[in-house]
């Protein structure tokens, strides 16, 4: 839920968010963005409290961003 709410708050970057699948400690979303995936990844790290693990480009229009929520102290 926290990730979905964070993505929804990125109104300039994330144009639409579609939850696809939820598994143990994983959430998969399809997100249509304005701009590029790197700017979304930067937002996840700077403002969202996530650690960026990797970005994979599947094709011209599809990328996969893997991140992990930072542990709260």
N, C-alpha and C positions, 0 to 999 in steps of 0.2 A: 504494500500500500504506500509506503514511504516513497519508493521510486516512482510510482505512478503519479502521486501528488506533486513530486518535484518536477517531473516531465511536464505536467499540466501547467506548472507555474512559468515555464519557459515559453511564453506566448510569442516571442519574436523568433525563436529557433524551432520549437516543436509545433508543427501545424496540426497534426492529428496523431493520436496515440491509440493503438489497438492492442489490448492484452491478448496474447496468443496462447501461452502455456505457463502453468505454475507447477514447479516441482520442489522437492526438498531443497531449501536455501537457494532457489533459482527462480527468476522471473524472466519470461521472454515476451518482448513487445515488438510490434512493428510500428515504427515512428516515421512519419513523413516530416521532413525538415526543410527549413529555408536556410540555405547556406551549405556548409559541408559538415561531414561527420566529425572532423577534428574540432570544430568550434563547439559541437555538442559534447564531445569528450572533455574539452576544456571546462565547460560549465559543470559537468558531473564532478570533476575533480575540485575546482575552485569553490563552488557554491553548494554542491550536493553532498560533500563528505564521502566521496567514493575514491577508491584506488583504481587507476586505469591498468588493466592487465594486457590488453592488446586490441588492435583494430585490424580486421580482415576485410579486404575488398573482394566480394564474390564476382561482381561484374560492374559495368558502368553505373548502374542505378541501385546497387545493393551493397551495403556494408554491414558488418557485424562488429559491435563494440562489446567487449567483455570487461566488466568492472566488478569490484567487490566493495561492499559497504565497509567503511572504516569502523573499527571497534570503538564504541563509546566508552569513555573512562569515567 
